[in-house]
Amino acid sequence: MIFLPWTALAYVAAWAPTGGVSAIGWFVVAFGFILDIASYSSRAAQQRIQPSAA
């Protein structure tokens, strides 16, 4: 949950108590994973452009 928050949230949203995750649900989980990768890479790029003053 700490490392992939969007993926975990998408999995919880896509999971159904009776059947687990459907095929469309896996697309939702994959989209959450893409959001996680995008947020980590944008954070790294932002730090490269504007290094901290510390």
C-alpha positions as CSV (number, residue, x, y, z in Angstrom):
1,M,0.0,0.0,0.0
2,I,2.9,2.4,0.7
3,F,4.7,1.7,-2.6
4,L,1.7,1.5,-5.0
5,P,-1.2,3.5,-3.6
6,W,-3.1,4.0,-6.8
7,T,-2.8,0.3,-7.8
8,A,-4.0,-0.8,-4.4
9,L,-6.9,1.6,-4.5
10,A,-7.8,0.4,-8.0
11,Y,-7.7,-3.2,-6.9
12,V,-10.0,-2.5,-4.0
13,A,-12.4,-0.7,-6.3
14,A,-12.3,-3.4,-8.9
15,W,-12.7,-6.4,-6.5
16,A,-16.1,-8.0,-6.2
17,P,-16.9,-10.3,-3.3
18,T,-18.5,-12.9,-5.5
19,G,-16.1,-13.2,-8.4
20,G,-12.9,-11.4,-7.6
21,V,-11.5,-9.1,-10.2
22,S,-13.1,-9.2,-13.7
23,A,-11.3,-8.6,-17.0
24,I,-12.4,-4.9,-17.0
25,G,-11.3,-4.7,-13.4
26,W,-7.8,-5.8,-14.4
27,F,-7.7,-2.9,-16.8
28,V,-8.6,-0.6,-13.9
29,V,-5.8,-2.1,-11.8
30,A,-3.4,-1.6,-14.7
31,F,-4.4,2.0,-15.1
32,G,-3.7,2.5,-11.3
33,F,-0.3,1.0,-11.9
34,I,0.4,3.4,-14.7
35,L,-0.7,6.3,-12.4
36,D,1.8,5.1,-9.8
37,I,4.6,4.9,-12.3
38,A,3.7,8.4,-13.7
39,S,3.6,9.9,-10.2
40,Y,7.0,8.5,-9.2
41,S,8.6,9.5,-12.5
42,S,7.2,13.0,-12.4
43,R,8.5,13.4,-8.8
44,A,11.9,12.2,-9.8
45,A,12.0,14.6,-12.8
46,Q,10.8,17.5,-10.6
47,Q,13.7,16.8,-8.2
48,R,16.2,16.7,-11.1
49,I,15.0,20.1,-12.4
50,Q,14.7,21.8,-9.0
51,P,17.1,20.2,-6.5
52,S,16.3,20.9,-2.9
53,A,18.2,23.6,-1.0
54,A,19.4,21.2,1.7
